[in-house]
Amino acid sequence: MKEELIQFEGLVTEILPEARYRIQLDVGHEIIAYTAGKMRKHRIKTLAGDRVTVEMSPYDLERGRLIFRHKDERAPTGPRPARRFFRR
């Protein structure tokens, strides 16, 4: 039987090579996480300072899989300005 995965939220502190990230969890620990396949498939970019959700195995609490990037609260939520197209 497959073990249940543990989910934590945290903050990306550093971007490492090969789609890995150093993440500071809300509980105080620092881990290394890689990007999940669905995030790669849909080309979801993660930058330093982003809030993320990480899945971890109960057997290895030093590594995890980044499964969700939370939307930025500071981003504008209003309607987009109209685009103007110029023809020559």
C-alpha positions as CSV (number, residue, x, y, z in Angstrom):
1,M,0.0,0.0,0.0
2,K,1.3,3.4,-0.9
3,E,2.1,5.8,1.9
4,E,0.3,9.1,2.3
5,L,2.2,12.2,1.3
6,I,2.5,15.2,3.6
7,Q,1.8,18.7,2.2
8,F,3.4,21.9,3.4
9,E,3.3,25.5,2.3
10,G,6.5,27.6,2.0
11,L,8.4,30.3,0.2
12,V,10.9,29.8,-2.6
13,T,14.2,31.3,-1.5
14,E,16.6,30.2,-4.2
15,I,16.4,28.7,-7.7
16,L,18.8,25.9,-8.3
17,P,19.9,24.1,-11.5
18,E,17.9,21.3,-13.1
19,A,14.4,22.7,-12.1
20,R,15.1,22.5,-8.3
21,Y,14.3,25.0,-5.7
22,R,15.4,25.8,-2.1
23,I,12.2,26.3,-0.1
24,Q,11.7,27.7,3.4
25,L,8.7,25.9,4.8
26,D,6.2,27.8,7.1
27,V,7.1,25.3,9.9
28,G,10.7,26.6,9.8
29,H,12.6,23.8,7.9
30,E,14.5,24.4,4.7
31,I,14.2,21.7,1.9
32,I,15.1,21.1,-1.7
33,A,12.2,20.5,-4.1
34,Y,11.8,19.7,-7.8
35,T,9.0,20.8,-10.1
36,A,6.2,18.3,-10.6
37,G,5.4,16.9,-14.0
38,K,2.1,18.7,-14.4
39,M,3.8,22.1,-13.7
40,R,6.4,21.3,-16.3
41,K,3.8,20.2,-18.8
42,H,1.7,23.4,-18.4
43,R,4.9,25.6,-18.3
44,I,4.2,27.1,-14.9
45,K,7.2,29.2,-14.0
46,T,8.3,29.6,-10.4
47,L,10.5,32.5,-9.2
48,A,12.2,33.3,-6.0
49,G,9.7,34.8,-3.5
50,D,6.7,32.8,-4.7
51,R,4.4,31.0,-2.3
52,V,4.2,27.3,-3.1
53,T,2.7,24.0,-1.9
54,V,5.2,21.1,-1.5
55,E,4.5,17.3,-1.2
56,M,6.9,15.3,0.9
57,S,7.3,11.6,1.8
58,P,7.2,10.8,5.5
59,Y,10.4,8.9,5.0
60,D,12.6,11.7,3.6
61,L,11.8,15.1,5.1
62,E,14.7,16.9,3.3
63,R,13.3,16.7,-0.2
64,G,10.0,17.3,-1.8
65,R,8.0,17.9,-5.0
66,L,6.6,21.4,-5.8
67,I,3.0,20.8,-6.8
68,F,1.3,24.3,-6.7
69,R,2.4,27.9,-7.1
70,H,0.0,30.3,-5.3
71,K,-1.2,33.4,-7.2
72,D,0.4,36.6,-6.2
73,E,-1.9,38.7,-4.0
74,R,-0.4,41.9,-5.3
75,A,-1.3,41.2,-8.9
76,P,-4.1,43.4,-10.3
77,T,-7.5,41.7,-10.4
78,G,-9.4,44.3,-12.4
79,P,-10.2,44.2,-16.1
80,R,-7.3,44.3,-18.5
81,P,-6.8,47.5,-20.6
82,A,-8.0,47.2,-24.2
83,R,-5.3,46.4,-26.7
84,R,-5.0,48.7,-29.7
85,F,-3.9,47.4,-33.0
86,F,-2.4,49.7,-35.5
87,R,-2.5,49.0,-39.2
88,R,-0.3,50.6,-41.8
